[in-house]
């Protein structure tokens, strides 16, 4: 680019006696100076960049790393890039130096070879003429005159757009996975006591429910009961292993959630304690996967309704009893928002006392300070077996921190790729505009108005944008779909076209190209028309 821009300068040097060897040496020496400065700045930038990333990683996920990361220097990883860059600089300077050496003084000064017009090779098509008129035809031919520059610009934009769409989709999907991991939980800590002594478990849980950090809680006790529920059509659809014509659901989980949460729960359902304390509230919905639509779906497991009387059998002592359904609902009590897979019957604490209960008791908590609560539980459990604590907040924070680190690396990569692309585009477009000073001056001298000139530049920008986005967006969408296929092995969700990434990339490309063309055209048009033509034809 530098040699093309300074072709006239090399022609003048050649005309006053500069040899081919001297011209080649000039190009190599300039490349050497730029290379040394670039390599030094690159090494310094690498140290600053890597040091910053390590600092962020240690702050975000230092707790889950075995050892904290430290910035160390391995001379091999400096020597290898330096050697590689020297080779790149040498190859980059070799071809331009040969071109500079071959410059004919007269042709270089007159710049006869800058624009080569071959009518037969440049085709615009009828559509361009129909949509944009003669101005569009001229603009399209202008950008196709030098196919190398045109293709270089298009490839740079396509790479930047497709990589941005794909990697932004990955980052957004990763954070969606974090949200799915947290789900609709309203609690942030779960404590389960599962010693063989039921009374000890229950008392431990009750004690921690009064902790000073607890804002809201439910004490969940469980009993597994068998009962004959009529399975719905959807249950059979999403559970293909059920072979019976009218399949029956036998197992149901009875739970009590503590008097405070039970009163809050039945209030949500519009029920009265005295009328439901000896009845059951059936939570009937489950989550299935529709293989045709490739979506998670919610469905009812049974055909039972409010008022149905179900016969149950206790699994421990084989006792039978009847229970009326006070309500059939999809609403779940605090602590059970994401427990799917089986039928759940919510009953009062009063009724739970009559049933054979499992030994384990769980406390679901919304805490002001889950870390402090976990610390106090851990102290109590230090010398006791049968304790389980799940700090939901801490788990989600860890996942979020890990994905944030990944996002930093990926966005860093996007920025580097984009900067390379932008630099390439900037050099190509600005050089192209500078070399066309004479052409612009000639067009104005034969009557082209400022309005027509600006329209020509705008249409050139439009053709760059249209072609690059036409190729870049489908490639980006395809790459994002491949990333989605990688995620679906672990998480069930449907593919969504990354419209946000597409819109952002379109906006950035449009602003960049329009700004660059306007900047370059203003720069190229600073001089007087007559002076420009005269100076360019010396």
For each residue, the residues with C-beta under 8 A, 3 or more apart:
1: 4 5 427 428 431
2: 5 6 30 96
3: 6 7 10 27 96 97 99 100
4: 1 7 114 431 435
5: 1 2 431 434 435
6: 2 3 9 10
7: 3 4 10 11 103 108 111 114
8: 11 12 108 109 111
9: 6 12 13
10: 3 6 7 13 14 18 23 100 103 108
11: 7 8 14 15 103 104 105 106 107 108 109
12: 8 9 15 16 105 108 109
13: 9 10 16 18 22 23 26
14: 10 11 17 18 23 103 104 105 108
15: 11 12 105 106 109
16: 12 13
17: 14
18: 10 13 14 22 23
19: 22 23
20: 23 24 101 102
21: 24 25 101
22: 13 18 19 25 26
23: 10 13 14 18 19 20 26 27 97 100 101 103
24: 20 21 27 28 97 98 100 101
25: 21 22 28 29
26: 13 22 23 29 30 100
27: 3 23 24 30 31 93 96 97 100
28: 24 25 31 32 93 97
29: 25 26 32 33
30: 2 26 27 33 34 93
31: 27 28 34 35 89 90 92 93
32: 28 29 35 36 89
33: 29 30 36 37
34: 30 31 37 38 89
35: 31 32 38 39 85 86 89
36: 32 33 39 40
37: 33 34 40 41
38: 34 35 41 42 85
39: 35 36 42 43 82 85
40: 36 37 43 44
41: 37 38 44 45
42: 38 39 45 46 81 85
43: 39 40 46 47 78 82
44: 40 41 47 48
45: 41 42 48 49
46: 42 43 49 50
47: 43 44 50 51 71
48: 44 45 51 52
49: 45 46 52 53 412
50: 46 47 53 54 71
51: 47 48 54 55 71
52: 48 49 55 56
53: 49 50 56 57 408 409 412
54: 50 51 57 58 69 70 71
55: 51 52 58 59
56: 52 53 59 60 405 408
57: 53 54 60 61 62 65 69 405
58: 54 55 61 62 65 68 69
59: 55 56 62
60: 56 57 401 402 404 405
61: 57 58 64 65 398 401 402 405
62: 57 58 59 65 68
63: 398
64: 61 398 402
65: 57 58 61 62 68 69
66:
67:
68: 58 62 65
69: 54 57 58 65
70: 54
71: 47 50 51 54
72:
73: 78
74: 77 78
75: 78 79
76: 79 80
77: 74 80 81
78: 43 73 74 75 81 82
79: 75 76 82 83
80: 76 77 83 84
81: 42 77 78 84 85
82: 39 43 78 79 85 86
83: 79 80 86 87
84: 80 81 87 88
85: 35 38 39 42 81 82 88 89
86: 35 82 83 89 90
87: 83 84 90 91
88: 84 85 91 92
89: 31 32 34 35 85 86 92 93
90: 31 86 87 93 94
91: 87 88 94 95
92: 31 88 89 95 96
93: 27 28 30 31 89 90 96 97
94: 90 91 97 98
95: 91 92 98 99
96: 2 3 27 92 93 99 100
97: 3 23 24 27 28 93 94 100 101
98: 24 94 95 101 102
99: 3 95 96 102 103
100: 3 10 23 24 26 27 96 97 103
101: 20 21 23 24 97 98
102: 20 98 99
103: 7 10 11 14 23 99 100 107 108
104: 11 14 107 108
105: 11 12 14 15 108 109
106: 11 15 109 110
107: 11 103 104 110 111 112 113
108: 7 8 10 11 12 14 103 104 105 111
109: 8 11 12 15 105 106 538
110: 106 107 537
111: 7 8 107 108 114 435 438 536
112: 107
113: 107 116
114: 4 7 111 435
115: 145 436 439
116: 113 145
117: 122 145
118: 121 122
119: 122
120:
121: 118
122: 117 118 119 141 144 145
123:
124: 128 129 136 137 140 141
125: 128 129
126: 129 130
127: 130 131
128: 124 125 131 132 136 137 140
129: 124 125 126 132 133 134 136 137
130: 126 127
131: 127 128 136
132: 128 129 135 136 137 139 140 459
133: 129 136 137
134: 129 137 138
135: 132 138 139 452 455 456 459
136: 124 128 129 131 132 133 139 140 459
137: 124 128 129 132 133 134 140 141
138: 134 135 141 142 456
139: 132 135 136 142 143 456 457 459 460 462 463
140: 124 128 132 136 137 143 144 459 463
141: 122 124 137 138 144 145
142: 138 139 145 436 456 460
143: 139 140 150 460 463 464
144: 122 140 141 147 150
145: 115 116 117 122 141 142
146: 149 150 432
147: 144 150 151
148: 151 152
149: 146 152 153 428 431 432
150: 143 144 146 147 153 154
151: 147 148 154 155
152: 148 149 155 156 424 428
153: 149 150 156 157 424 425 428 429 464 468
154: 150 151 157 158 464 467 468 471
155: 151 152 158 159
156: 152 153 159 160 420 421 422 424 425 428
157: 153 154 160 161 421 425 464 465 468 469 472 509 513
158: 154 155 161 162 468 471 472 475
159: 155 156 162 163 417 421 472
160: 156 157 163 164 417 418 421 422 472 505 509
161: 157 158 164 165 468 469 472 473 475 476 505 509
162: 158 159 165 166 472 473 475 476 479
163: 159 160 166 167 413 414 417 418 476 479
164: 160 161 167 168 414 418 476 501 504 505
165: 161 162 168 169 472 473 476 477 479 480 498 501 502 505
166: 162 163 169 170 476 479 480 483
167: 163 164 170 171 410 411 413 414
168: 164 165 171 172 414 498 500 501 504
169: 165 166 172 173 479 480 483 484 498 501
170: 166 167 173 174 410 480 483
171: 167 168 174 175 403 406 407 410 411
172: 168 169 175 176 498 500 501
173: 169 170 176 177 483 484 487
174: 170 171 177 178 403 406 407
175: 171 172 178 179 400 403 407
176: 172 173 179 180 493
177: 173 174 180 181 399 403 487 490 491
178: 174 175 181 182 396 399 400 403
179: 175 176 182 183
180: 176 177 183 491 493
181: 177 178 395 396 399
182: 178 179 185 392 396
183: 179 180 337 338
184: 337 338
185: 182 188 337 338 392
186: 216 334 337 366
187: 190 216 334 335 364 365 366 392
188: 185 365 366 367 370 391 392 393
189: 364 365 367 370 373 374 389 390 391 392 393
190: 187 335 362 363 364 365 388 389 390 392
191: 205 208 362 363 365 377 387 388 389
192: 360 361 362 363 387 388 389
193: 200 201 202 204 205 360 361 362 386 387 388
194: 201 359 360 361 386 387 388
195: 200 201 359 384 385 386
196: 359 386
197: 200 201 359
198: 201 202 357 359 361
199: 202 203
200: 193 195 197 203 204
201: 193 194 195 197 198 204 205 359 360 361 386
202: 193 198 199 205 206 219 221 361
203: 199 200 206 207
204: 193 200 201 207 208 361 380
205: 191 193 201 202 208 209 219 361 362 363
206: 202 203 209 210 219
207: 203 204 210
208: 191 204 205 211 214 363 365 373 376 377
209: 205 206 214 217 219 258 363 365
210: 206 207 214
211: 208 214 365 367 373 376
212:
213: 367 368 369 370 372 373
214: 208 209 210 211 217 365 366 367 368 373
215: 366 367 368
216: 186 187 334 365 366
217: 209 214 258 260 261 334 363 364 365 366
218: 257 258 260 261 333 334 335 336 363 364
219: 202 205 206 209 256 257 258 261 361 362 363
220: 255 256 257 258 335 336 361 362 363 364
221: 202 255 256 349 352 357 358 361
222: 253 254 255 357 358 360
223: 253 254 255 314 352 355 356 357 358
224: 251 252 253 254 315 358
225: 251 252 253 254 312 313 314 315 345 355
226: 250 251 252 312 313 315
227: 250 252 310 311 312 313
228: 248 249 250 310 311
229: 248 249 250 252 301 302 304 310 343
230: 246 248 249 302 303 304
231: 235 236 242 246 247 248 249 301 302 303
232: 235 236 299 300 301 302 303
233: 236 237
234: 237 238 288 299 300 301
235: 231 232 238 239 242 247 249 286 299 300 301 302
236: 231 232 233 239 242 247
237: 233 234 288 299
238: 234 235 286 288 289 290 297 299
239: 235 236 242 247 288
240:
241:
242: 231 235 236 239 247
243: 247
244: 247 248
245:
246: 230 231
247: 231 235 236 239 242 243 244
248: 228 229 230 231 244
249: 228 229 230 231 235 252 301 302 343
250: 226 227 228 229
251: 224 225 226 342 343
252: 224 225 226 227 229 249 312 342 343 344 345
253: 222 223 224 225 342 343 344 345
254: 222 223 224 225 280 345 347 352 355
255: 220 221 222 223 333 336 344 345 346 347
256: 219 220 221 262 346 347 348 349 351 352
257: 218 219 220 261 262 265 333 334 335 336 346
258: 209 217 218 219 220 261 262 349
259: 262 263 348 349
260: 217 218 263 264
261: 217 218 219 257 258 264 265 333 334 335
262: 256 257 258 259 265 266 273 333 346 348 349
263: 259 260 266 267 273
264: 260 261 267 268 334
265: 257 261 262 268 269 281 331 333 334 346
266: 262 263 269 271 272 273 276 281
267: 263 264 270 271
268: 264 265 331
269: 265 266 281 327 329 331
270: 267
271: 266 267 275 276 281 326 327
272: 266 275 276
273: 262 263 266 276 277 348
274: 277
275: 271 272 279 326
276: 266 271 272 273 279 281 326 327 348
277: 273 274 348 350 351
278: 323 348 350 351
279: 275 276 323 324 325 326 347
280: 254 310 323 324 325 326 345 346 347
281: 265 266 269 271 276 325 326 327 329 345 346 347
282: 302 304 325 327 328 329 343 344 345
283: 329 330 331 332 336 343 344 345 346
284: 300 301 302 304 328 329 330 343
285: 298 299 300 301 330 340
286: 235 238 298 299 300 301 340 341
287: 296 297 298 340
288: 234 237 238 239 296 297 298 299
289: 238 295 296 297 492
290: 238 293 294 295 296 297
291: 294
292:
293: 290 297 494
294: 290 291 494 495
295: 289 290 494
296: 287 288 289 290 492 493
297: 238 287 288 289 290 293
298: 285 286 287 288 330
299: 232 234 235 237 238 285 286 288
300: 232 234 235 284 285 286 303
301: 229 231 232 234 235 249 284 285 286 343
302: 229 230 231 232 235 249 282 284 328 343
303: 230 231 232 300
304: 229 230 282 284 308 310 325 328
305: 308 325 328
306: 325 326 327 328
307: 324 325
308: 304 305 324 325
309: 322 323 324 325
310: 227 228 229 280 304 322 323 325
311: 227 228 320 321 322
312: 225 226 227 252 320 321 322 323
313: 225 226 227 318 319 320
314: 223 225 317 318 319 320 321 355 356
315: 224 225 226 318 356
316: 356
317: 314 356
318: 313 314 315
319: 313 314 356
320: 311 312 313 314
321: 311 312 314
322: 309 310 311 312
323: 278 279 280 309 310 312 345
324: 279 280 307 308 309
325: 279 280 281 282 304 305 306 307 308 309 310 328
326: 271 275 276 279 280 281 306
327: 269 271 276 281 282 306
328: 282 284 302 304 305 306 325
329: 269 281 282 283 284
330: 283 284 285 298
331: 265 268 269 283
332: 283 336 337 339 344
333: 218 255 257 261 262 265 336 346
334: 186 187 216 217 218 257 261 264 265 337 364 366
335: 187 190 218 220 257 261 362 364
336: 218 220 255 257 283 332 333 339 344 364
337: 183 184 185 186 332 334
338: 183 184 185
339: 332 336 344
340: 285 286 287
341: 286
342: 251 252 253
343: 229 249 251 252 253 282 283 284 301 302
344: 252 253 255 282 283 332 336 339
345: 225 252 253 254 255 280 281 282 283 323
346: 255 256 257 262 265 280 281 283 333
347: 254 255 256 279 280 281 351 352
348: 256 259 262 273 276 277 278 351 352
349: 221 256 258 259 262 352 353
350: 277 278 353
351: 256 277 278 347 348 354 355
352: 221 223 254 256 347 348 349 355 357
353: 349 350
354: 351
355: 223 225 254 314 351 352
356: 223 314 315 316 317 319
357: 198 221 222 223 352
358: 221 222 223 224
359: 194 195 196 197 198 201
360: 192 193 194 201 222
361: 192 193 194 198 201 202 204 205 219 220 221
362: 190 191 192 193 205 219 220 335
363: 190 191 192 205 208 209 217 218 219 220
364: 187 189 190 217 218 220 334 335 336
365: 187 188 189 190 191 208 209 211 214 216 217 370 373
366: 186 187 188 214 215 216 217 334
367: 188 189 211 213 214 215 370 372 373
368: 213 214 215
369: 213 372 373
370: 188 189 213 365 367 373 374 391 392 393 394
371: 374 375 391 393 394
372: 213 367 369 375 376
373: 189 208 211 213 214 365 367 369 370 376 377
374: 189 370 371 377 378 389 391 394
375: 371 372 378 379
376: 208 211 372 373 379 380
377: 191 208 373 374 380 381 387 389
378: 374 375 381 382 389
379: 375 376 382
380: 204 376 377 384 387
381: 377 378 384 387 389
382: 378 379
383:
384: 195 380 381 387
385: 195
386: 193 194 195 196 201
387: 191 192 193 194 377 380 381 384
388: 190 191 192 193 194
389: 189 190 191 192 374 377 378 381
390: 189 190 395
391: 188 189 370 371 374 394 395
392: 182 185 187 188 189 190 370 395 396
393: 188 189 370 371 396 397
394: 370 371 374 391 397 398
395: 181 390 391 392 398 399
396: 178 181 182 392 393 399 400
397: 393 394 400 401
398: 61 63 64 394 395 401 402
399: 177 178 181 395 396 402 403
400: 175 178 396 397 403 404
401: 60 61 397 398 404 405
402: 60 61 64 398 399 405 406
403: 171 174 175 177 178 399 400 406 407
404: 60 400 401 407 408
405: 56 57 60 61 401 402 408 409
406: 171 174 402 403 409 410
407: 171 174 175 403 404 410 411
408: 53 56 404 405 411 412
409: 53 405 406 412 413
410: 167 170 171 406 407 413 414
411: 167 171 407 408 414 415
412: 49 53 408 409 415 416
413: 163 167 409 410 416 417
414: 163 164 167 168 410 411 417 418
415: 411 412 418 419
416: 412 413 419 420
417: 159 160 163 413 414 420 421
418: 160 163 164 414 415 421 422
419: 415 416 422 423
420: 156 416 417 423 424
421: 156 157 159 160 417 418 424 425
422: 156 160 418 419 425 426 512
423: 419 420 426 427
424: 152 153 156 420 421 427 428
425: 153 156 157 421 422 428 429 512 513 516
426: 422 423 429 430 516
427: 1 423 424 430 431
428: 1 149 152 153 156 424 425 431 432
429: 153 425 426 432 433 513 516 517 520
430: 426 427 433 434 516 519 520 523
431: 1 4 5 149 427 428 434 435
432: 146 149 428 429 435 436 520
433: 429 430 436 437 517 520 521 523 524
434: 5 430 431 437 520 523 524
435: 4 5 111 114 431 432
436: 115 142 432 433 439 440 524
437: 433 434 440 441 524 527 532 536
438: 111 441 442 532 533 536 537
439: 115 436 442 443
440: 436 437 443 444 453 521 524 525 532
441: 437 438 444 445 527 529 530 532 533 536
442: 438 439 445 446 533
443: 439 440 446 448 453
444: 440 441 447 448 453 529
445: 441 442 529 530 533
446: 442 443
447: 444
448: 443 444 452 453 456
449: 452 453
450: 453 454
451: 454 455
452: 135 448 449 455 456
453: 440 443 444 448 449 450 456 457 521 525
454: 450 451 457 458 521
455: 135 451 452 458 459
456: 135 138 139 142 448 452 453 459 460
457: 139 453 454 460 461 517 518 521
458: 454 455 461 462 514 517
459: 132 135 136 139 140 455 456 462 463
460: 139 142 143 456 457 463 464 517
461: 457 458 464 465 513 514 517
462: 139 458 459 465 466
463: 139 140 143 459 460 466 467
464: 143 153 154 157 460 461 467 468 513
465: 157 461 462 468 469 509 510 513
466: 462 463 469 470
467: 154 463 464 470 471
468: 153 154 157 158 161 464 465 471 472 509
469: 157 161 465 466 472 473 505 506 509
470: 466 467 473 474
471: 154 158 467 468 474 475
472: 157 158 159 160 161 162 165 468 469 475 476 505
473: 161 162 165 469 470 476 477 502 505 506
474: 470 471 477 478
475: 158 161 162 471 472 478 479
476: 161 162 163 164 165 166 472 473 479 480 498 501 502 505
477: 165 473 474 480 481 497 498 502
478: 474 475 481 482
479: 162 163 165 166 169 475 476 482 483
480: 165 166 169 170 476 477 483 484 497 498 501
481: 477 478 484 485 495
482: 478 479 485 486
483: 166 169 170 173 479 480 486 487
484: 169 173 480 481 487 488 495
485: 481 482 488
486: 482 483 489
487: 173 177 483 484 490 491 493
488: 484 485 491 492 493
489: 486
490: 177 487
491: 177 180 487 488
492: 289 296 488
493: 176 180 296 487 488
494: 293 294 295
495: 294 481 484
496: 499
497: 477 480 502
498: 165 168 169 172 476 477 480 501 502
499: 496 502 503
500: 168 172 503 504
501: 164 165 168 169 172 476 480 498 504 505
502: 165 473 476 477 497 498 499 505 506
503: 499 500 506 507
504: 164 168 500 501 507 508
505: 160 161 164 165 469 472 473 476 501 502 508 509
506: 469 473 502 503 509 510
507: 503 504 510 511
508: 504 505 511 512
509: 157 160 161 465 468 469 505 506 512 513
510: 465 506 507 513 514
511: 507 508 514 515
512: 422 425 508 509 515 516
513: 157 425 429 461 464 465 509 510 516 517
514: 458 461 510 511 517 518
515: 511 512 518 519
516: 425 426 429 430 512 513 519 520
517: 429 433 457 458 460 461 513 514 520 521
518: 457 514 515 521 522
519: 430 515 516 522 523
520: 429 430 432 433 434 516 517 523 524
521: 433 440 453 454 457 517 518 524 525
522: 518 519 525 526
523: 430 433 434 519 520 526
524: 433 434 436 437 440 520 521
525: 440 453 521 522
526: 522 523
527: 437 441 531 532 535
528: 531 532
529: 441 444 445 532 533
530: 441 445 533 534
531: 527 528 534 535
532: 437 438 440 441 527 528 529 535 536
533: 438 441 442 445 529 530 536 537
534: 530 531 537 538
535: 527 531 532 538
536: 111 437 438 441 532 533
537: 110 438 533 534
538: 109 534 535
